[in-house]
Amino acid sequence: MQASFSKADAHDRSTGEPTPEAPRTILDVLGTLDALPLHIQARSEFEYVGAKPLGDGFNGVPVKEFRFALLRPFADGRMSLAMNLFIGSGYTAQTTETFALVDESAPFERVVGVRLPSYISFLHLPLSVAEHTLRSTQAP
């Protein structure tokens, strides 16, 4: 189990205004179980990034992400099956852009971002790929 928490308050030294797009609150919790029944291995992570100012009076929305993975090696470790789950809410790459939509006569500034879609996937992996995937999510 590993957890980290950070809270920042970045301001421009000359104006005192909040620094646009600087993360404010970040919480990350990671858990790993390698000795489950039937030789199953599990990884889970929760991450929360608080709302942040985007500039010009705009604010972003908080981002919440939950990841879960199960992996089962077979054939003396030469292959494995894996299931990955991602549940996300919010938007990544939040910023402001100035543009006009098709039905608008003049451009104006608005908040934009890429929606985080939730998904579940099933994989059949050679062990070398599966081990690399699991090692990259393990705590040091």
Secondary structure, DSSP 8 states (H G I E B T S, - for coil): -EEEEEE---B-TTT--B-TT---EEEEEEEEE---GGG-EEEEEEEEE---EEETTEE---EEEEEEEEEEEEGGGTEEEEEEEEEEESEEEEEEEEE--TT-SS-EEEEEEEE---EEEEEEEEHHHHHHHHHHHS--
